[in-house]
Amino acid sequence: MKKSLQSPLLLMIFLLLSCCKEKHSVPPNIIYILADDLGYGDLGAFNPEGKIKTPHLDQMAHQGMIFTDAHTSSSVCTPTRYGILTGRYNWRSPLKKSVLSGTSQALIPQDRTTVASFLKNNGYQTAFIGKWHLGWDWALKDSTFNNKPIKDHEIFEKIDFSKNITNSPNGLGFDYSYGHCGSLDMPPYVYVENEMITARVENITERKGDYHWWRKGPTANDFDHERVTPNLFNKAEGFVIDMNKKGKPFFLYLPLPSPHTPILPTEQWKGKSGLNPYADFVMQIDHRVGRLNELLDELGISKNTIVIFTSDNGCSPQAKFDELEKKGHDPSGLFRGHKADIFEGGHRVPFIVKWPKKIQVAAISHKTICTTDLLATCADILGKTLKDDEGEDSFSILPLLSEETKNQYKRHFTIHHSINGSFAIRKGDFKFIFCPGSGGWSFPRPLKKETQGLPKFQLYNLREDPGEMKNLFGQHPKIEHELINLFKDAIQKGRTTKGVPQKNFNYHLSSVKWEPLDVFENE
């Protein structure tokens, strides 16, 4: 009798221990797909009024969760990419405005924790495949190149393309690295695989045109601008297949160079949208993301693979907003502005997370999240705690993936940044902008006559006025005071998460003048 009672009890204990062991021994694969200059309004799941057909991304949204209030840390690409990988606001780095070029030196120091190095240290195989745009150090023919402004052809003459690069993605935690340094309109046009240039540089190419242009520069024999996006997806699929054979958890960072200029849909996709080449290019990306998700299903690993799809900032005016508007499509949806701006169109982006093991289908979150949140989310998934000098502006979105835990999300405010270094801070419904205009490329542009006579600051209630048309500055002094103090505190502490204060690169807040490029003073 005693034996018969013990057996079911022992079996239950064994099963519980097995489940716990399986839970901790099979962490999810993570794929992070970053489109380049894709607008919030370009996907049907976020803009039902949009005219671009995106069935595969819409299906992915239905299979997982969409975030309607997701933001990049900057309205341009280099700083956003810095924030994604480090979990830290880009303006804490040496880059205070604008973006890097294809010959810029490495922005992220090798001793800073990245999503890749964190996951690698926790048993993941890691890969970067795509557009880097965070700088790496080219080998030089002499030692005189020091990033001082000189003509492009002089820079290229100094690079030794026969030698390996240094301070590369491999040194930041990526086991495998394949891609190009800058945007597809920024030379040199070469692929680098695990620090080695993949083909001889024998050509100088250049193209001019409304959609298809790129700057003049050295081009490797294996670099075909039109084939770059398909090539990167092919490489990504190959990596996934290889990792599945090895049976280890993997992290794939897949930052695309598209639909950024040059806007080059392949022959199969030209004219498919009935709108313009930009819309064709978006449809091509949608198709390839669909293929990647299908591959996960075929391999039987989709259930425990997290797939994130987002964009590095809002849509660029290179997409020809006027052409698209005539056909009923707005890449920014109902939001004001576009890439480079401090307005919502500059940094509010589509954000989809698919994880069948965790997320119920057709889920929607209206919480404000930021692309800096990836590092803390990965740590939370693995039950790890970040150090004080890791992910200073990163908040785990893991609680938001379940209805039962969504109130545990800890981000209380978010700081936005534009191409010229203008700031905004968002908490709840209110957004305070520390400049009179767009801070970017749309009207009213900074330092132009169009900003004269405008209030020095802007305050918007985004719930009542998502298009940021009614400036409430001066009408809510308590809210303005709170947001300004939160912003000051974020600079002074070098972080927005809890922990020991950290230092911002070369800057501190001794007094705030509240001008677009003047919020910091040199130490």
Secondary structure, DSSP 8 states (H G I E B T S, - for coil): -HHHHHHHHHHHHHHHHHHHHHHHHS--EEEEEEESS--GGGSTTT-TT--S--HHHHHHHHHSEEEEEEE-SSSSHHHHHHHHHHSS-GGGSS--SS---TT---SS-TTS--HHHHHHTTT-EEEEEEE--S--B--BSSS---S----HHHHHHHB-TTS--BS-GGGGT-SEEEEESS-TTSS-B--EETTEE-S-EEEEEEE-STTT-EEEEEEETT--GGGHHHHHHHHHHHHHHHHHHHT--EEEEEE---SSSS----GGGTTSSSS-HHHHHHHHHHHHHHHHHHHHHHHT-STTEEEEEEESSS--GGG-HHHHHHTT--TTTTSS--TT-SSHHHHEE-EEEE-TTT--TTEEEEEEEEGGGHHHHHHHHTT----TTS-TT----GGGGSTTTGGG-----EEEE-TTS-EEEEETTEEEESSSS-SSSSSS-TTSGGGTTS-SSEEEETTT-TT--S--TTS-HHHHHHHHHHHHHHHHHT-SSSSS---BTTEE-S-----TT-S-EE-
